[in-house]
Amino acid sequence: MKTQFYTAASLDGFIATEDDSLDWLFQLGSPSETDYPAFIAEVGALAMGSATYEWILRHADQVAAETGSPWPYTQPTWVFSSRALPSIAGANIHFVRGDVRPIHEDMRQAAGSKNIWIVGGGDLAGQFFDADLLDEIIVHIGSVTLGKGKSLFPRRVTTPPFRLVSARQVSSGFAELRYAICAKHRADAA
């Protein structure tokens, strides 16, 4: 079981524009052209930030057209927010706030032997990293630049660097980079 930050970013390191638009991403291809179907099959629980959750709410019609439901996940999901947010009927969503450590334990229990996916929010992924709970970063680098926006991983991590596990071309628009979190980071966080 791993805790994974699986995401897409522009070539210059942004996961969304300043106003949380993902239009740049969808022009680059369909998730079915990536390893997403195999990835999501191994996910037992999800964590997301409020901006990602609110994006799903704002685009419920588009999400429903693509997935058959306004909520695209069957796995239990923990949404981290300091504000009250509306729920989605029929979705297994837990609204939480605060330290990721105790919530991660609940997520582990729910996931069983499957993985935990940090769906969205570079800062949320950074909080799991800070708590020594992030095992892997899988990022699809898109062939566009945004100039500014929401940072992929707003943390300074220089020594030791993450360990590149694999790099591969996914389509004409994406390269997938898979990084393991180095053991020294785990020791430093403890």
Secondary structure, DSSP 4 states (H G I P E B T S, - for coil): --EEEEEEE-TTSEEE-TT---HHHHTT--GGGTTHHHHHHTEEEEEEEHHHHHHHHHTHHHHHHHHSSSS---S-EEEE-SS-----TT--EEEE-S-HHHHHHHHHHHHTTSEEEEEE-HHHHHHHHHTT---EEEEEEES---SSSEES--S---SSPPEEEEEEE-SSSEEEEEEEPPHHHHHHH-
